[in-house]
Amino acid sequence: MPSLINRYLAREILAPSLFCLLIFTLVLMAGRLVKLTDLIINKGVAFTDIATLFAALLPPFLAIALPLAFLMGIMLGMGRLSADSETVALKAAGIGLGNIARPVFALACGCALLTALIAWWGAPWGNRAFQGTLFEITRKKVSIAIQPQIFVKQFGNLVLYADGIDERTGTLRGVFIVEVKSEQEELLIIADSGRILSDPVEESVTLRLQDGTLHREGTDAGDSYQVIRFASYEIRPNLAPALAEARQPKRKPKELSFHQLRQRIDEGGSAALAARTEFHRRLCAPLAVFPRGDSTYHRRACTRSSQVLVEPWVVR
């Protein structure tokens, strides 16, 4: 009989918990899902790359949604039992609150362990995988990183500005470029339209401009100035600085493992404070599944241990 009641109580809690987990995850990822859909429809990104980005996004959001869903499942499940007077019937049958709390506590421990695994290892892996996949997509399709009416300075030898971008074809309109040939020579290029052609194998990008003018100072003596009109003109930007920075980035604290966080904390400086905050946030995350009446003590304990105010992920 106790085993049957325990399974019944577990089902009453797990069913709303799983439903709440689905709802919370969809709500947290709603904004990202819209952007991922835009990459498929308007940018032409492969579905496999989008699936990889989606899989990488799940662990960081699950670390937040899982404790919240479990607490909501406890409230919904136990609330239904109380509303239907089933708790009264259990007490009348000689089953006290201690026996009722056993399956709930066992589920809470399992949820805390799962949250700890996701927060300590799954979420950092997801953040690293998301940034790496996003870089590879951007490297293959450089036009994704270009936004209209914004100066792009990621290229080593030029500054690019586009007044508008066709989302489907990737055609740039109203292109303005300042290209640095050398310390003594700079080119000002204005074109009606342009296309960005990328070669993933050679890791190169070519800007093909149409119907424009090229302005530069003359090479002969005197204050001469040259204006050259062209129907088609190609530029190959220098991607070495951008690729080097992306391959060896200064990773954010949320992308680091526990060992790397400890190393950054030991280094000191301003980066150590953010690393210490992330370290103790991961320690507090699994405790969110255990409802406590007094949150003041827990907050003070986190503050003393981390020397910064870290709000625990606990729903009161």
N, C-alpha and C positions, 0 to 999 in steps of 0.2 A: 504493500500500500504506500509506504513513504516513497519508494522509487517511482511509482505511477504518479504520485502528486508532484514529485520533483520534475518529472518530464512534462507534466501539464503546465506547471509554473514557468518552466523554461520556454515552452512553446508560446505562452502568453506574452513573454518578454521579447523573444527573438523575432516574432512576426512583425510587430510594429517597429522594432529596431532596424530590421532590414529595409522596411518600407521608408523609414525616415532617412536611413543612409542613402538610399537612392535619390530621395528628394533633395537632401542637403548637398549631395555631390553634384547633381544637375544644376542647382542654384549657384553653387560656388564656381562651376565651370561654364556658366551660361555665357559670360562675356568672352571667354577664350574660344568657345565653340563657334560663336559668330565670326571671329577672326579666322579660325581654321577653315570654316566654310567659304569665306571670302578668298582664301588662298587657293582653294580648289576651283571655284567658279571663275574668278577674275584673273588670278595669277597663273593658272595652269600648273600648279604644283601637283606632283604625283600623289595618288591616294596612299601609297605605301609610306611616303614621308609624313603625310598627315596622320596616319595611324600610329607611326612612331612617336610623333609629337603628343598625340592624345594619350598614349600609354605612359609617356614620361611625365605628363601632367597629373596622372591619377594619384601616385603616392603622396606628393605634397598636400593635395586636397583631402585625401583620406585621413591623413594625420589630424586634420581639423574636424572632418565630418564624422569620423568613427566615434569619438567620445560623446559628441553632441547627440548623435543618433541613439547611442546606447542609453544615455540619461533620459532622452525623450521616450524611448521604448519602455523603460522602467516606469515612468510616470503614466504612460498610456495603459500599459498592461496591469499594473497594480491599481490604477484608477478604475479600470473596468471591473476588476475583481471586487473592489470595494463598492462600486455602484450596484453590482448585481448581488451584493450581500454574500459573496462566496467566501470572503475572509471570515465573516461571522460563522458560516457553516463549518469552515476548517477549525476555528476555535472551539466550536461546539463538539467537534469530533475529537478533541484532545490534541490538535496540532497547533502549537503556539507560534508566536512571531519568530522565535529563534529558528524553528524548523522551516518556516516559510522563507526566512532570509538566507538559508544555506544555498539553494540553487541560484539565488540572485547574486550572492557573494562569489560563487564559483564562476558564473558568467562574467562578473565584473573583473575577476582576476584574469580570465582568458582574454577579455577585451583589452585590459591594461597591457598584457604581454604583447598582443598583436599591435597595439598602438605604439609600444616601445620599439618593436622591430621596424615599423614603418617610419617612425620619427627619427630613429637613430641611423638606419641604413637605407631604407626605401626612399625617403624624401630627398636626402642628398644625392643619391644616384639619379633620381628623377630630374632634379634641377640640372645636374651636369649633363645628362642625356638630352634634355630639352635644349640647352644652350648649344651643345655640339651639333645636334641635328639642324637647329635653326641656322647655324653658321654654314653648314654644308649646303642647305637650300639657298641661302643668300649668295654663296660663292658660285653656285651653278646658275642662278638667276639673279644677277646683280640688280636688275630693275626693281626687285622687291624692296631693296633697301633705300631706294630713291623716293622721296616724297615731294609732291608739287609745292613750289614756292618756298623751298627750304634749301639753303646752301649746303652742299655735300662736300666735306673736306676729308673724307676717308682716303681718297687717292693721294699718292705721295707727291705728284707733280702738277696737280690741277685742282681747281675749285669748280664745281658744276652746279648750275641752277637751271631748273625747268619750270616754266610758268604753268604747265599742265601735263598730265600723263593719261594716255588712253589705257584704261584698266585691262582691256581684252588683248590689244595688240602690243602694248608696251611702248608705243610711240611717244616720244617726248615732243612737246610743242613749246615754242618760245625758249630755245636753249641759249644759255649764256655761260661761257667758259673762259676762265683765266688759266692759261697753261704756261708753266715756267720751263723754258728750254734750258736756260743757264742763269747765272747770276746777272748777266748783262742783257739777257733777252727774255722778254715776256710777250705772249701772244694773247690778244683779246679776240675771242671768236663768238660771233652771233649767228645763229641759224634758225630757220623757220621750224625745222623738225629734225628728229634724230632717232636712231635706234641703238640699243645696247646689245651687242653680240658677245656671248661668253663661251669660252672653251674650257670645260672642266678638266680635260686631260692635261693641257698645258698651263692651267690656272691663269688664263689671260682673259682680258676684256677689251673689246674694241668698240669705240664710239663712232658710229657712221652717221655723219651729219649731211643734211640736204638743204640746198638753197640758202647760202649764208655769205657772210663776209669775214675776212681775217684782217685784223689790225695789228700792226707792229711798227716799231721804229726802224728806219732804213739802216742798212749796214754801211753805207758810204758816209763820208765825212759830211758834217753839217746837221742841221736839225730837220732831217727829212722824215717823212711819215708815209707808210705804205698801207694801202687798202686793197685787198685782193678778194675778188668775188669768186665763188666756187659753186658748182652744182652738186658736187659730192666731195666729202672730205672725211678722212678717217684718223682717229686718234687712239693710241694704245696707252691707257693710264698705267702708272706704276702701282701694282698691288702688293709689292713686297712689305711695306710698313703695315698695311691692314692685315695681311695674312699672318705676319709674325706676331702681331698683337693678339689676334684671335686664337692662334695656336698655343700661346703661352700667356693666358690672361691672368689678371689678378682676381682669382675666384672670390665670389662673395661668401660670407660665412655660412649661408644656407646650403651651399654646394660642397662644403668641406665635410670630411669624415670626423669622427671623434678624435682620432690621433692628430689630424691636421689642425683641428680646433685647438687642441692643447698646445701644439707647437706655436700657433699664432698668438695664443694667450701669453706664452713664455717670452715671445719676442717683445712684448710691451708696445707702447705707443697708442695712437688713436685706434688702430685696427684691433688691438687687443680687447678694447671695451665692447665692440660689436661682436667679436668672437665669444667673449665671456657671456654676453646676453643670449646668444644663440645656443651656447652650451647648456645653460641652465633652463632655457625654454624647452629643450629636448628632454631634460630630466623631469620637468613639470608636466609635460604632455601626457604621459601614461597615467598620472594621478587624477586626471580630469574625470575618469569614469567612476571614481568613488565620491559620492555626494557627501559633503561635510557641512555641518551646521555653522562652524566658526571658521570663516575664511581669513580673518585678520591674522591669526597665528601663522597660517600657511604663507600669506603674503609677506609677513615680516621675516619668516625663515628664508624665503627665496631672496629677499632683499639683503639679508646679512650674508648669505652664502655667495651671492654674485656681485655684491657691492653696487648693484644698479637695481632700479625698481622694475621687476619683471612681473607683469600681471599674469597670474596662472590662468590656464584655459579651463576654467571651471564655471559651469552654469549654476547659479544659485537659485 
